[in-house]
Amino acid sequence: HTIHEDLEILSGLALLAERIPEFQPYRPVDTVAELARSLRRELDFGREERNLQQFARLFDRDADIRVPATIDEFCTSRVLTMERLDGISLAEKGALLAAGHDLKDLARCCAKAYLKMIFDEGCFHADPHPGNLLALPGGVLGLLDFGQIGRIDERLRIEMEEMLLAVAQKDVTSLTGVIQRLGRVPPEFDDGALSIDVADFVANYASMPLQQLELGQLLTEITGIIHRHRIQLPPQAGLLIKVLVTLEGTMKSLDPDLAVMDLMKPLRKKLINRRLSPFRQWRRFRRTLVDFEQLIEVLPRRVTTILDQVQAGKFDVHLDHRRLEPSVNRLVLGLLASALFVGSALMLSQNVPPLLFHAQPSKYFGMKDLSMLGLAGSCLSLLIGLRLLRAIGKSGHLDRRE
């Protein structure tokens, strides 16, 4: 009950934060919604039981990884009964050393397990803090708490693979393209500015050897660039980045010299081979063929519907004009000022009554028979013109090039 109340409060705060432009790239409403779904899933022990069974099958043949087995007859949606794992938490570094565990081997085992989950299976344990990881006898790594897991589809997994490969190979063009494909770009997106930021990011790490690159710092800086350009990441990508950053912190606590990017060397070769494999290319071609077949099936019906609407006079085109209102208002105001000035000039030239200085000329300028309406209209058009120039000057110079 308390968790549901807290989630409602967070949802209200997220709605308020969504109205602040600086917070919009972080998608507060979607982030809180994803958090709420994750917490509700963690409270559903039936779901956690199925997660445990799935990951137990995943690491069934891996002697270095252990997932507790579930006792199905004692499990319900509100009770979870599983095998007890007797080990030492990775947070207790002193106890690990006293028990004779090799911290470097534990860190590498942990990294390999998560890289396998993320890039081979597309399904990963989403809370890799040291309290959920146990060192079991024989150097075996035990995983606990599967209430929160992350899933990424094949397209997102391919994009994340491309991003990490581009970072490792220091490829500015590929990394820029991946960032644009990975998220949703805003309408006022500046492609050139993003390329410059990515080039600066790559140049900052170009001279560093692969062993010294810290994955967490790289992902944090890339996320900062993405948010700076108001690109909205899908929630799954944000969760995956959070998991990788947390994972590297856990492994660094065990082995400060461990470089995750160095461990990804064999993974990079596997990713390249998998991308070039004929089976994967055939699967992508088959998926494209199915999409094309669906398009061929739907297209004639949609075209017929549009033609029927055009014939019946019900076809509407809705245009969304962005930031045109001030320009249109200034254009209309300029036309009115021009028309008023031309009309006033005609009245002055034709001496339209009532007249000013009709009896005798002005003793200062020698003016005679001035139309009062024409003079008033000319002054008013001059004031409107000055007001229009002031508004244009505040928004931007006339000769400024976009």
ROZA-922794 format. One record per residue (C-alpha): x, y, z. Coordinates in steps of 0.2 Angstrom, whole numbers, plus 5000, padded with zeros to 4 digits. Example, Ala and Ser with C-alpha at 12.3 -4.5 7.8 and 13.67 -1.06 7.14 Angstrom:
<atoms>
506249785039/506849955036/
</atoms>
This chain:
<atoms>
500050005000/501450125004/502350084988/500750124978/500550294987/502450334984/502250294965/500650404964/501750554972/503150514960/501950514945/501250694950/503050754952/503450684935/502050774927/502650944934/504450904929/503850864911/503351054909/505151114913/506151114896/507751064905/506950904911/506050854895/507450754887/507450644902/505650594899/505150604918/503350534915/504050384905/505450354917/504250354932/503050234923/504450114919/504950124937/503250084943/503149934931/504749874938/504249894956/502549804953/503449664944/504649644959/503149634971/502449494960/503349334966/502549224953/503449334939/505049324949/504849134950/504749124931/506249234929/507249124941/506848974930/507249064914/509049114920/509248944928/509048864911/510148994903/511648954915/511248774916/512848714907/513948854915/514948794930/515548964935/513749034937/512448974949/510549024950/509548964964/508248834960/506348864964/505348754975/503748754964/502548674976/502848814989/502848964977/501349074975/501049254969/501449314986/502749184992/504349134984/505248984990/506948944982/508548854985/509748924998/511448984992/512848985006/514049115000/514849275004/514249444997/515349534985/515149684996/516149605010/517849615002/518749575018/517749415021/518049365003/519949375005/519949285021/518949145013/520349125000/519349194985/520249264970/519349434968/520049454950/519249294944/517649344953/517649504944/517949424927/516649294930/515349424934/515849524918/515749374907/514049324914/513249494911/513949514894/513249344889/511549394896/511449564887/512249524870/511849344868/510149324876/509449504876/508849474894/509849524909/509849534928/509449724931/510149754948/511949694949/512449784965/513649684976/512249634988/511449524975/513049434970/513749294980/515449204980/515149024982/516448884986/517548844971/517549014964/515749004958/514649164956/512849154963/511549274957/510049334968/508549444967/507749414949/506249524953/506949664941/507549604924/507849694908/507449644891/508049724874/507349674857/508549624843/508549804835/509049884851/510349754854/511049784837/511149974840/511949944857/513249834849/513549954835/513850094848/515049994859/516049944843/516050124837/516750184854/518050044854/518550084836/518450274838/517250294823/516450464824/515250434809/514650274815/514350334833/513450484827/512250374816/511950254830/511450394842/510250464830/509450294827/509450244845/508350384851/507050504845/507750664839/506850834842/506150934827/507451064829/508850944829/510551004823/511550854815/513150964813/513251004832/513050824837/514450774825/515550904833/515150844851/515450664846/517050704837/517650794853/517150644864/518050524853/519650634852/519650644871/519950454871/520850424855/522550424863/522050304877/522350124876/520850004876/521349934894/521250114902/519450154895/518150144908/516450084901/515450174915/516250344911/516050324892/514250284894/513950424906/514750554894/513750484879/512150494889/512650674893/512850714874/511150634870/510250734883/511150894878/510450874861/508650834868/508750654860/507450544869/508150364873/506950224875/506750164893/507549994889/509150084883/509250194899/509050034910/510449944900/511650094902/511150104921/511549914923/513249924914/513750074924/513249984941/514049824935/515749914932/515649994949/515449824957/516849744947/518049894951/517749864969/518449694967/519749724954/520249914952/521349864937/519949774927/519449854911/517749804904/518249864887/519749744887/518549604891/517449644876/518849604864/518249424861/516449494861/516849614847/517549474836/515949374840/514849524836/515649554819/515549374814/513749364820/513349524810/514149454794/513449274796/512349214782/511049154794/510749324802/510749404785/509449284779/508449314794/508449504792/508049484773/506549364778/505949494790/506049634777/505149524765/503749494777/503649684780/503549714762/502249584759/501149664772/501449834764/500849764747/499349684756/498849844765/499349984752/497949954739/496649964752/497350124760/497550204743/495650164739/495150234756/496050394752/495350414735/493550384741/493850524754/494450644741/492950604730/491750634744/492650794749/493150724766/495050724764/495850844775/497650894777/498250954794/499751064794/500651104810/501451274809/502851294822/503451464827/502551554812/501351654823/502551804827/503151804808/501451814802/500951944814/502452054809/502052024791/500252084793/500752234803/502052284790/500652274776/499452374787/500852504790/501252514771/499452534766/499152664779/500752764773/500252754755/498452814759/499052954770/500253014756/498853014744/497753124756/499153244758/499553264740/497653284736/497353414750/495953304758/494953414771/494953454785/496553554781/497953624792/498753804788/497253834776/497254024780/499054064780/500653954777/501653894792/502854024797/504253894801/504153774786/503053864774/501853724773/500053754768/498453654765/499053504774/497753364776/497453324794/496953144791/498453114780/499653194792/498953084806/498952934796/500752964791/501252984809/500352824814/501152724800/502852794806/502552734824/501952564818/503552544807/504652594822/503752464833/503952334820/505852364818/506052364837/505152194838/506252124824/507852194832/507452104849/507151934840/508651944828/509452044815/508752064798/510452014790/510751864801/511051694792/510351534800/
</atoms>
